[in-house]
Every structure is written in C-alpha cells, then in structure tokens.
Amino acid sequence: FVADQFQAHVIWFGANPMLPGRRYILRTETDSVSATVTALKHQVNINSFAREAAKSLQMNEVGVCNISTQAPIAFDAYKDNRSTGNFILVDRATNATVGAGMIDFPLRRADNVHWQVTDVNKGARAATKSQRPGVLWFTGLSGSGKSTIANALDRLLHARGKHTYMLDGDNVRHGLNRDLGFTEADRVENIRRVAEVAKLMADAGLIVLVSLISPFRDERRMARELMEEDEFIEIFVDTPLDECARRDPKGLYEKAFAGKIANFTGVSSPYEVPESPELRLETVGHEPAALALKIEQFLERRMEEK
C-alpha cells in the first residue's frame, strides 16, 4: 500500500501520554515522516482484550488508532509482512522513542479529496490590504493579561487601518470548540482547531491575534509549523503565578486552589514556558497599552525587513 492514513495497534512507552492531535515522528523500515494520531478509537485491555473508551494512552497501554502522515508512505499490513507493517513513534522534542505500532490497514477516506487551487492567493489578498499577514500567538497563564493586551493591540491596529481578527480562547469555546473540555487531549484538539482557523485567516491576508493559554510546547510548535516561514509570532505574556492568582479576574484560581477545578493550568496541570518566543512581555509594572505599542513597533520593524 501507499497511503497517508492508516489504522494501527499502538503500544505506548512514553512517560507523557499519547494524545490525539499531537505530532510525532513516525519511522518505518523505509520512511521517516511527521505524523499525527488523528483518533484513538479505543484502548485494548491487555488482560481481557476488551475494548475500552479512552482519550489518551498512558505508559504500557495499547490502543487502536487512526494515524495520518504528512506524506504518503509505503507499507503492508502487519499480518502480511511484519518488517514493512511495523513502525515506531518518536518524540519531536527529545528524539526518544515513545511508541511502537502494527499497521492494520490503510484508510482511503481522503483518496478523492484534493486541494483546490484558486486564482486569488494570499499575496493578492494581502496586497489589497497593504499589509503583511501574520499570526500573533499570545500564550501565558490564565489571568496573565493575554486577552487584555491582544485586545489593546487589536484596537491600535484597527485605528491604523489594518485588517485584523482576534481569536480568544474563551470565545472559541462558545462555538467552534464548545464540545471540548480541559483534559490534556481536549486542550491539544482545542489548539489544533484554532491553529487551523488562524492559518485560513492568514491566507485571507489578515493579521490574526490568537489568545490561548496553549500550555504545551508541542502544540505551539505544531501551530508554528502550519504557517509560512516568519508568519508565526509567539508572544509570551510572562506573569508570575502568584500575580495571576492575585488578579484572579474570573475567580478561577480561588476555585482551583480549593480543588474545585480539575486540570487547571499552573495549579493542577502544567504550563511549559516558551523557550524562544519572538516577544516576551513582563506585565508586572507595565500597562497593557504600553505593551500593545511595543508589539506594534515590533510589527513595523518586521514590515521594514520584508
């Protein structure tokens, strides 16, 4: 077979769980490609072999998954050829092997779906707006000031005649992502969907302001890789946890510290600090308007360097 989607049985080795929507490196006997677990259909109980519902796989757990690769690869079903029907999954950040799999069969659902080329492209749309498209990705703890600063920047750019749109983490959960909760798996899917929407908006020539906690480096990296080179600008809104808890504009930290909210970033769920963001904003002692102006000046320099 040659395909870019298949079903497989996967055994997980990683200390961190396997999450649908997260990207890994998939290696077979002949290929090495970027791959995503698009669906975890069920977990297999290794004692009874019963099928059990699951949203993630923990260490030493086995599941049946749908996997999509960035490019088509050649393979056989494992039952027909063990050498060409197996693969490993590698963590993209650490290069550690985190899973192994046996391919069941190819998925042919996308065979008749092709990208439709249009006459009006991103460059033409951007030219009519006299601006350079981009995705400004605000990340930080809840209460850090992401949305406040993004909103101030949105006003500033709009006043300058720029064409923008703001994707706010709370707002998208009222519609696009209303079916998602706050488990690690749901957070990964939340970021994936927003990143895909941001990509479409950038293709329309817009400057897109995304305000999401987006706690995991892997998903922020995934969002960056969806965009064209130099189109993704990561903005780390760096506010200490104790300051976020002091502000607590929505009363969430009080509930989280009392154990009334599960999987709360910074309290009961991790936040992975950006390693090399394009901009790092320290909010303590600085007004949102001043920080928004700092970002605008960064964008102006970026336009001059084009």
VOPAGU-2260 file (C-alpha; in pm, 1 decimal, decimal comma):
REM VOPAGU-2260
SITE   aa  ch    i         X         Y         Z
SITE  PHE   A    0       0,0       0,0       0,0
SITE  VAL   A    1      95,2     364,2     -44,3
SITE  ALA   A    2    -117,4     595,2     169,1
SITE  ASP   A    3    -104,7     879,6     418,5
SITE  GLN   A    4    -366,5     740,7     658,5
SITE  PHE   A    5    -399,8     403,5     825,6
SITE  GLN   A    6    -534,0     222,3    1130,4
SITE  ALA   A    7    -284,4      63,9    1368,9
SITE  HIS   A    8    -246,6    -101,3    1706,6
SITE  VAL   A    9     -12,3     114,5    1915,9
SITE  ILE   A   10     167,7      33,6    2240,3
SITE  TRP   A   11     278,6     341,4    2430,3
SITE  PHE   A   12     618,3     371,1    2603,7
SITE  GLY   A   13     633,5     742,7    2680,5
SITE  ALA   A   14     620,9     894,4    3027,5
SITE  ASN   A   15     385,9    1158,7    2886,5
SITE  PRO   A   16      54,9    1030,1    2749,0
SITE  MET   A   17     -19,1     977,3    2381,9
SITE  LEU   A   18    -268,9    1243,6    2281,3
SITE  PRO   A   19    -471,9    1256,1    1959,3
SITE  GLY   A   20    -385,3    1568,8    1763,3
SITE  ARG   A   21     -22,9    1581,2    1880,7
SITE  ARG   A   22     250,2    1539,2    1619,4
SITE  TYR   A   23     524,4    1278,0    1634,0
SITE  ILE   A   24     791,7    1145,4    1400,1
SITE  LEU   A   25     685,3     811,9    1251,5
SITE  ARG   A   26     963,0     581,5    1135,7
SITE  THR   A   27     922,4     265,0     932,7
SITE  GLU   A   28    1180,3      42,4     770,2
SITE  THR   A   29    1199,0     281,8     473,5
SITE  ASP   A   30    1047,3     617,9     576,2
SITE  SER   A   31    1062,4     889,1     840,5
SITE  VAL   A   32     776,9    1141,3     835,1
SITE  SER   A   33     581,7    1373,9    1059,7
SITE  ALA   A   34     262,5    1202,7    1175,8
SITE  THR   A   35     -43,3    1274,2    1385,8
SITE  VAL   A   36    -267,5    1037,4    1577,8
SITE  THR   A   37    -596,1    1167,9    1442,4
SITE  ALA   A   38    -817,1     942,9    1654,8
SITE  LEU   A   39    -786,3     698,9    1942,5
SITE  LYS   A   40   -1069,1     460,3    1857,4
SITE  HIS   A   41   -1039,2     257,9    2177,3
SITE  GLN   A   42    -795,0     120,9    2430,7
SITE  VAL   A   43    -732,7    -253,7    2446,8
SITE  ASN   A   44    -740,0    -407,3    2794,5
SITE  ILE   A   45    -423,4    -619,9    2795,9
SITE  ASN   A   46    -574,5    -868,3    3042,4
SITE  SER   A   47    -918,9    -927,0    2892,0
SITE  PHE   A   48    -859,0    -783,0    2540,2
SITE  ALA   A   49   -1183,4    -591,0    2584,2
SITE  ARG   A   50   -1229,5    -259,0    2406,6
SITE  GLU   A   51   -1243,9      37,4    2642,9
SITE  ALA   A   52   -1315,8     403,1    2571,2
SITE  ALA   A   53   -1015,6     632,6    2619,1
SITE  LYS   A   54    -895,8     979,9    2524,3
SITE  SER   A   55    -524,9     908,1    2572,0
SITE  LEU   A   56    -278,3     623,5    2620,1
SITE  GLN   A   57     -54,9     605,1    2925,2
SITE  MET   A   58     273,4     415,1    2953,1
SITE  ASN   A   59     239,8      44,4    2859,7
SITE  GLU   A   60    -117,5      85,4    2738,8
SITE  VAL   A   61    -234,1     -40,0    2398,8
SITE  GLY   A   62    -484,5     128,2    2172,4
SITE  VAL   A   63    -628,3     118,2    1822,1
SITE  CYS   A   64    -557,7     447,4    1646,4
SITE  ASN   A   65    -603,6     624,8    1316,9
SITE  ILE   A   66    -277,5     783,6    1206,6
SITE  SER   A   67    -217,3    1045,7     939,4
SITE  THR   A   68     128,1    1109,6     791,3
SITE  GLN   A   69     248,2    1434,0     636,6
SITE  ALA   A   70     331,9    1249,7     312,3
SITE  PRO   A   71     225,3     911,5     171,6
SITE  ILE   A   72     439,6     616,2     279,0
SITE  ALA   A   73     470,8     258,3     155,7
SITE  PHE   A   74     367,6     -17,8     396,4
SITE  ASP   A   75     199,3    -355,0     434,2
SITE  ALA   A   76     -47,1    -478,3     690,5
SITE  TYR   A   77     147,0    -626,1     982,1
SITE  LYS   A   78     -32,0    -960,4     940,5
SITE  ASP   A   79     105,9    -983,2     585,7
SITE  ASN   A   80     459,0    -856,1     643,7
SITE  ARG   A   81     599,7    -782,6     987,8
SITE  SER   A   82     902,5    -594,2     853,4
SITE  THR   A   83     706,5    -342,1     646,6
SITE  GLY   A   84     399,7    -338,9     869,9
SITE  ASN   A   85     554,8    -200,4    1187,5
SITE  PHE   A   86     666,6     147,0    1292,5
SITE  ILE   A   87     786,3     348,8    1588,7
SITE  LEU   A   88     675,7     691,6    1709,4
SITE  VAL   A   89     942,6     938,8    1819,3
SITE  ASP   A   90     901,0    1249,3    2032,8
SITE  ARG   A   91     988,6    1550,8    1818,2
SITE  ALA   A   92    1148,5    1744,7    2103,0
SITE  THR   A   93    1354,1    1475,0    2278,5
SITE  ASN   A   94    1404,4    1227,1    1991,3
SITE  ALA   A   95    1304,6     948,8    2232,2
SITE  THR   A   96    1102,8     651,9    2110,4
SITE  VAL   A   97     762,4     683,6    2276,8
SITE  GLY   A   98     554,2     423,7    2096,0
SITE  ALA   A   99     550,2     132,1    1854,1
SITE  GLY   A  100     277,3      10,9    1626,0
SITE  MET   A  101     146,0    -257,2    1395,2
SITE  ILE   A  102     -42,2    -139,0    1086,9
SITE  ASP   A  103    -385,3    -295,2    1036,0
SITE  PHE   A  104    -498,0    -145,8     704,7
SITE  PRO   A  105    -490,5     178,8     503,9
SITE  LEU   A  106    -769,1     434,6     529,6
SITE  ARG   A  107    -891,5     550,9     192,9
SITE  ARG   A  108   -1138,6     816,7     300,9
SITE  ALA   A  109    -926,2    1101,0     160,2
SITE  ASP   A  110    -846,9     947,2    -179,6
SITE  ASN   A  111   -1090,7    1172,6    -363,1
SITE  VAL   A  112   -1013,3    1490,7    -169,0
SITE  HIS   A  113    -766,0    1724,9    -336,8
SITE  TRP   A  114    -655,0    2081,1    -265,7
SITE  GLN   A  115    -843,7    2324,5    -489,2
SITE  VAL   A  116    -608,2    2585,4    -631,2
SITE  THR   A  117    -768,1    2931,0    -656,4
SITE  ASP   A  118    -669,5    3226,8    -873,6
SITE  VAL   A  119    -668,9    3478,0    -588,3
SITE  ASN   A  120    -389,9    3384,0    -347,8
SITE  LYS   A  121    -263,5    3507,7     -12,7
SITE  GLY   A  122     -26,9    3758,8    -170,8
SITE  ALA   A  123    -307,4    3917,3    -371,4
SITE  ARG   A  124    -534,6    3939,3     -68,7
SITE  ALA   A  125    -259,7    4091,5     143,9
SITE  ALA   A  126    -172,5    4341,9    -128,9
SITE  THR   A  127    -527,3    4478,8    -135,1
SITE  LYS   A  128    -496,6    4536,3     240,3
SITE  SER   A  129    -144,0    4683,4     218,2
SITE  GLN   A  130     -23,4    4461,9     499,6
SITE  ARG   A  131     179,6    4151,5     572,3
SITE  PRO   A  132     -33,7    3864,0     705,5
SITE  GLY   A  133      70,5    3701,9    1027,8
SITE  VAL   A  134     -39,6    3509,0    1333,5
SITE  LEU   A  135      38,1    3665,2    1670,6
SITE  TRP   A  136      10,8    3383,3    1923,0
SITE  PHE   A  137     -32,7    3510,0    2281,3
SITE  THR   A  138      46,4    3239,7    2537,2
SITE  GLY   A  139      60,5    3253,6    2915,9
SITE  LEU   A  140    -120,0    3156,7    3232,6
SITE  SER   A  141    -484,8    3232,7    3296,0
SITE  GLY   A  142    -505,3    3591,5    3419,0
SITE  SER   A  143    -165,2    3683,4    3275,4
SITE  GLY   A  144    -316,3    3954,8    3055,8
SITE  LYS   A  145    -314,0    3781,9    2716,0
SITE  SER   A  146    -661,0    3887,1    2605,8
SITE  THR   A  147    -630,0    4236,4    2754,3
SITE  ILE   A  148    -306,6    4305,4    2565,8
SITE  ALA   A  149    -432,2    4139,8    2246,1
SITE  ASN   A  150    -749,7    4348,7    2261,4
SITE  ALA   A  151    -547,2    4668,5    2311,6
SITE  LEU   A  152    -328,5    4576,1    2013,9
SITE  ASP   A  153    -636,2    4495,5    1805,2
SITE  ARG   A  154    -773,8    4845,1    1873,7
SITE  LEU   A  155    -438,6    5001,1    1789,2
SITE  LEU   A  156    -400,6    4814,6    1459,5
SITE  HIS   A  157    -763,0    4879,7    1363,3
SITE  ALA   A  158    -709,0    5252,2    1420,1
SITE  ARG   A  159    -410,4    5229,6    1182,7
SITE  GLY   A  160    -633,6    5082,3     912,8
SITE  LYS   A  161    -506,3    4725,2     948,5
SITE  HIS   A  162    -730,4    4425,5     885,2
SITE  THR   A  163    -725,1    4202,5    1192,5
SITE  TYR   A  164    -920,9    3935,8    1374,2
SITE  MET   A  165    -887,7    3816,5    1732,8
SITE  LEU   A  166    -938,7    3451,0    1826,2
SITE  ASP   A  167    -989,7    3443,3    2202,4
SITE  GLY   A  168    -967,5    3117,5    2396,2
SITE  ASP   A  169   -1293,6    3171,3    2584,3
SITE  ASN   A  170   -1483,6    3290,4    2278,1
SITE  VAL   A  171   -1397,6    2992,0    2056,9
SITE  ARG   A  172   -1529,5    2759,2    2327,5
SITE  HIS   A  173   -1875,8    2909,9    2277,9
SITE  GLY   A  174   -1895,9    2772,4    1923,8
SITE  LEU   A  175   -1610,5    2606,6    1735,6
SITE  ASN   A  176   -1479,5    2423,0    2043,3
SITE  ARG   A  177   -1789,8    2403,1    2258,9
SITE  ASP   A  178   -1761,2    2022,2    2263,7
SITE  LEU   A  179   -1415,2    2026,2    2426,1
SITE  GLY   A  180   -1325,1    2016,9    2793,6
SITE  PHE   A  181    -992,9    2079,0    2967,1
SITE  THR   A  182    -825,3    1739,3    2969,5
SITE  GLU   A  183    -483,0    1725,7    2804,5
SITE  ALA   A  184    -635,6    1556,9    2499,2
SITE  ASP   A  185    -906,6    1823,3    2467,9
SITE  ARG   A  186    -652,7    2103,5    2510,2
SITE  VAL   A  187    -445,4    1958,9    2225,5
SITE  GLU   A  188    -751,4    1944,1    1998,9
SITE  ASN   A  189    -854,8    2295,3    2105,1
SITE  ILE   A  190    -519,3    2433,8    1993,3
SITE  ARG   A  191    -517,8    2231,4    1670,6
SITE  ARG   A  192    -856,3    2367,3    1563,9
SITE  VAL   A  193    -770,3    2727,1    1647,0
SITE  ALA   A  194    -436,7    2697,4    1464,9
SITE  GLU   A  195    -610,6    2569,1    1151,7
SITE  VAL   A  196    -858,7    2858,5    1163,8
SITE  ALA   A  197    -573,8    3106,4    1215,4
SITE  LYS   A  198    -398,4    2960,1     911,1
SITE  LEU   A  199    -708,4    3017,3     696,5
SITE  MET   A  200    -741,5    3373,6     823,7
SITE  ALA   A  201    -375,9    3445,5     747,3
SITE  ASP   A  202    -437,3    3304,8     399,0
SITE  ALA   A  203    -713,5    3565,2     368,7
SITE  GLY   A  204    -447,0    3831,5     426,8
SITE  LEU   A  205    -539,9    3911,0     785,9
SITE  ILE   A  206    -328,4    3980,2    1091,6
SITE  VAL   A  207    -462,1    3721,5    1336,7
SITE  LEU   A  208    -435,6    3767,5    1712,6
SITE  VAL   A  209    -470,0    3436,6    1898,5
SITE  SER   A  210    -510,3    3449,1    2275,8
SITE  LEU   A  211    -486,5    3099,3    2425,3
SITE  ILE   A  212    -317,8    2960,9    2735,0
SITE  SER   A  213    -178,6    2691,8    2498,2
SITE  PRO   A  214      26,1    2530,3    2776,3
SITE  PHE   A  215     216,7    2270,2    2571,9
SITE  ARG   A  216     526,4    2340,6    2361,0
SITE  ASP   A  217     441,9    2061,1    2117,6
SITE  GLU   A  218     113,3    2222,3    2018,3
SITE  ARG   A  219     262,4    2570,9    1991,9
SITE  ARG   A  220     528,5    2418,6    1766,6
SITE  MET   A  221     254,8    2250,0    1564,4
SITE  ALA   A  222      77,6    2584,5    1519,5
SITE  ARG   A  223     402,8    2748,1    1408,0
SITE  GLU   A  224     471,1    2476,0    1152,9
SITE  LEU   A  225     127,2    2521,9     997,1
SITE  MET   A  226     217,5    2876,4     897,3
SITE  GLU   A  227     460,3    3003,0     637,2
SITE  GLU   A  228     813,2    3094,5     741,5
SITE  ASP   A  229     827,1    3408,2     961,1
SITE  GLU   A  230     446,5    3426,3     968,8
SITE  PHE   A  231     404,3    3295,1    1324,9
SITE  ILE   A  232     495,5    3527,6    1612,0
SITE  GLU   A  233     493,3    3371,2    1957,5
SITE  ILE   A  234     429,0    3625,5    2232,6
SITE  PHE   A  235     489,9    3500,8    2585,6
SITE  VAL   A  236     284,2    3704,5    2831,8
SITE  ASP   A  237     511,3    3647,1    3129,2
SITE  THR   A  238     319,3    3699,2    3451,0
SITE  PRO   A  239     416,5    3505,9    3767,9
SITE  LEU   A  240     164,2    3257,1    3902,0
SITE  ASP   A  241     121,8    3443,4    4230,9
SITE  GLU   A  242      39,9    3764,1    4042,6
SITE  CYS   A  243    -213,6    3583,3    3821,9
SITE  ALA   A  244    -370,9    3436,4    4135,8
SITE  ARG   A  245    -378,0    3780,1    4299,1
SITE  ARG   A  246    -556,2    3929,7    3998,3
SITE  ASP   A  247    -789,2    3629,7    3954,3
SITE  PRO   A  248   -1036,3    3828,4    3737,4
SITE  LYS   A  249   -1272,7    3532,8    3695,2
SITE  GLY   A  250   -1233,3    3378,0    4040,6
SITE  LEU   A  251   -1081,3    3065,4    3887,1
SITE  TYR   A  252    -763,4    3043,0    4094,4
SITE  GLU   A  253    -959,9    3050,6    4419,3
SITE  LYS   A  254   -1163,5    2753,6    4295,5
SITE  ALA   A  255    -856,0    2573,6    4157,3
SITE  PHE   A  256    -659,4    2603,7    4482,3
SITE  ALA   A  257    -966,1    2474,7    4665,8
SITE  GLY   A  258    -970,9    2169,7    4438,8
SITE  LYS   A  259   -1298,1    2268,4    4273,9
SITE  ILE   A  260   -1149,9    2290,8    3920,5
SITE  ALA   A  261    -953,6    1998,5    3778,4
SITE  ASN   A  262    -674,3    2029,8    3520,9
SITE  PHE   A  263    -620,5    2399,7    3589,9
SITE  THR   A  264    -302,8    2527,1    3424,5
SITE  GLY   A  265     -34,3    2631,7    3670,4
SITE  VAL   A  266    -210,7    2464,9    3963,7
SITE  SER   A  267    -305,8    2106,9    3875,3
SITE  SER   A  268    -191,4    2097,6    3511,8
SITE  PRO   A  269     149,4    2205,3    3377,0
SITE  TYR   A  270     240,9    2513,7    3176,5
SITE  GLU   A  271     550,8    2472,6    2959,6
SITE  VAL   A  272     726,7    2809,3    2933,9
SITE  PRO   A  273     823,7    2910,4    2576,9
SITE  GLU   A  274    1193,0    2854,5    2512,0
SITE  SER   A  275    1249,8    3116,3    2241,5
SITE  PRO   A  276     943,9    3333,7    2177,5
SITE  GLU   A  277     969,5    3623,8    1936,3
SITE  LEU   A  278     847,1    3853,2    2214,9
SITE  ARG   A  279     843,3    3818,6    2592,4
SITE  LEU   A  280     621,8    4065,0    2776,4
SITE  GLU   A  281     664,3    4116,0    3150,8
SITE  THR   A  282     331,4    4256,5    3262,4
SITE  VAL   A  283     401,7    4348,1    3624,7
SITE  GLY   A  284     453,5    4723,3    3636,3
SITE  HIS   A  285     355,2    4774,8    3271,6
SITE  GLU   A  286      24,2    4893,7    3130,6
SITE  PRO   A  287    -144,8    4684,4    2857,6
SITE  ALA   A  288    -147,8    4984,8    2621,4
SITE  ALA   A  289     230,5    5022,8    2651,1
SITE  LEU   A  290     283,7    4652,3    2584,7
SITE  ALA   A  291      49,5    4667,8    2284,0
SITE  LEU   A  292     253,7    4958,0    2148,0
SITE  LYS   A  293     570,6    4751,5    2192,0
SITE  ILE   A  294     418,7    4475,1    1979,0
SITE  GLU   A  295     308,2    4724,0    1713,2
SITE  GLN   A  296     662,6    4860,1    1692,1
SITE  PHE   A  297     789,4    4503,4    1650,3
SITE  LEU   A  298     543,9    4452,5    1362,5
SITE  GLU   A  299     654,5    4776,9    1197,1
SITE  ARG   A  300    1018,3    4663,6    1205,8
SITE  ARG   A  301     908,3    4329,6    1063,2
SITE  MET   A  302     738,1    4506,9     771,4
SITE  GLU   A  303    1051,8    4711,8     703,6
SITE  GLU   A  304    1264,1    4395,5     693,8
SITE  LYS   A  305    1038,4    4230,1     436,6
